[in-house]
Amino acid sequence: MAATASPVTEIAYEDGTFTVTTTTAFKTNVFKFRLGDEFEETTGDGRTCKSIVSQDGKKWIHKQKDTKEGGLETIIVRDFLDEDMNMELSVGEIVCKRVYKKL
């Protein structure tokens, strides 16, 4: 079902804090962060994670560590290009890629 969703992601910045809102026909997920600061996040699939987002050039590297014992680590790389945002999500050896077009 998630593969058929056409998400829209909006990124806002105010006073050093980014707000990322992703909306699909099924749900809306919002998280706020400051680059380099750890924060608690509830993921789109309901997991609670300790997360941190760093920046490398035009890329954000977003690491999520599930707070459950033995929980998985997810790494999301968002590459901001002129007209697109390429996202690569990795959990272990599983990789998902998605391209977002600028509106």
BELTAPE-V981603 format. One line per field, one symbol per residue. burial: # if it has 24 or more other C-alpha atoms within 12 Angstrom, else .. A space follows every 10 residues. Layout:
# BELTAPE-V981603
burial->???
This chain:
# BELTAPE-V981603
burial->.......##. .........# .#........ #####..... #.#.....## ####.....# ######.... ..#######. ....#####. .......#.. ...
